[in-house]
């Protein structure tokens, strides 16, 4: 049952009535639109979130979910069942929805190498998410050519773990952005061309990463419905790599 609470709100020097409407709705996996799983690590904790575009036929609702979740076949503790609502001013369209998604907690220290298998399920279905090298320390190093690149020549960097997915904002040389539209990241290797004007000797390559996603081994039933977020301690977004131009 929806409930609406209102309170006085002073805005633009006019006394208006601000209201809050509870928009929490319990639903099953079968009833969700575009259900997706989001795994997040911090320096101390791990969280698994169930997110969705909404409940079928009932838009603008905050999901409450009381099914179960597991990691590697072991049950996880649910720390949030899901809740939320809409804040609005009567007479004005729309309003602002704030939802807390259903969430479970896990211990990052319990994650082993390889693929971490997450499952969220109830009596109507299940979502599966296999994450590769979730808790691994990320690193980047110079691969070649050996003994070093030449002005205008190619450079290849190795990213570990190779299963990660990178969104690269820019590549820099000694703090100056390199115009590298041909850069290619595949299977843990990033390739691009050095400027032809670079001088021989020691230099520093820098990467600016918009995002680092742990590799998705599988995501079911929607291959595009799984995401990760890694802490800066595991995945630095501005790594630097020394090189010597020949």
C-alpha positions, 0 to 999 in steps of 0.5 A, a space after each residue: 500500500 502506497 503512503 504519502 507524507 507531506 511537510 512544509 518546504 521553503 523554496 524560492 521564498 514561497 512556502 510550498 508543501 513537500 511530499 514523499 510517497 513510498 514506492 516500494 514494491 515486492 517482486 520476483 525475478 520473473 516479474 522484473 524488467 532488465 534485471 542485472 547483477 552488480 558486484 562491488 569491492 571496497 578495501 574491506 568489503 564486497 557487495 552483490 546488488 540486484 538492480 532492475 529497470 522496473 517491475 513489468 507493467 509497473 514503472 517507477 517502483 523501487 524493488 523489494 526482493 526477498 530471494 536468496 544469493 550465494 557465492 561459490 555455492 555458499 549462502 550470502 547474508 542479505 543486508 538490504 531487501 530493497 526500498 524507496 520512494 518519490 519526493 515531490 512538490 504537489 502541482 509540479 510534474 514528476 518528482 525525484 525517485 530514490 531507491 535502495 537496491 537489494 544487496 548481499 555482503 561477502 568477504 573479499 578475502 574468501 575469493 580465490 583465483 579464477 572465476 567467482 560464481 555468484 547466483 541470485 535466485 527465487 522460486 521463479 528464476 535465477 541470475 548467474 554471474 561468473 567474475 574472473 580474477 575479481 580480487 586480483 591486484 591489477 598491473 601494467 608493464 612494457 611488453 615491446 618492442 625490445 630493447 625499446 620503441 623508436 620514434 613513431 614506432 609501435 608500443 605494446 603494454 601488458 595488462 594483468 589480469 588479461 581477462 579485464 575490460 578497460 575503458 581508456 580515456 587517454 594515453 600520455 607521454 611525459 604528461 602530454 596526451 598522445 594522439 593515439 586513435 589507433 590504440 587497441 586493447 585486446 586479450 590483456 595487451 594495449 597497442 599504439 604508436 609513439 609520436 614521431 617527434 619523441 627524442 631518444 632516451 628515458 620517458 614515462 608513459 601514462 594511462 588514464 582509465 575511465 573504468 576497469 571492469 573485472 572480466 565476465 566469464 559468463 552472465 545469464 540469462 542476459 550477457 549484458 546484465 552484469 557489472 563490477 566496480 573495483 577499488 583504486 587499491 586493486 585497479 589504479 586509474 592513472 598507472 605510469 610505465 617507464 620506457 627507453 626510446 631507442 
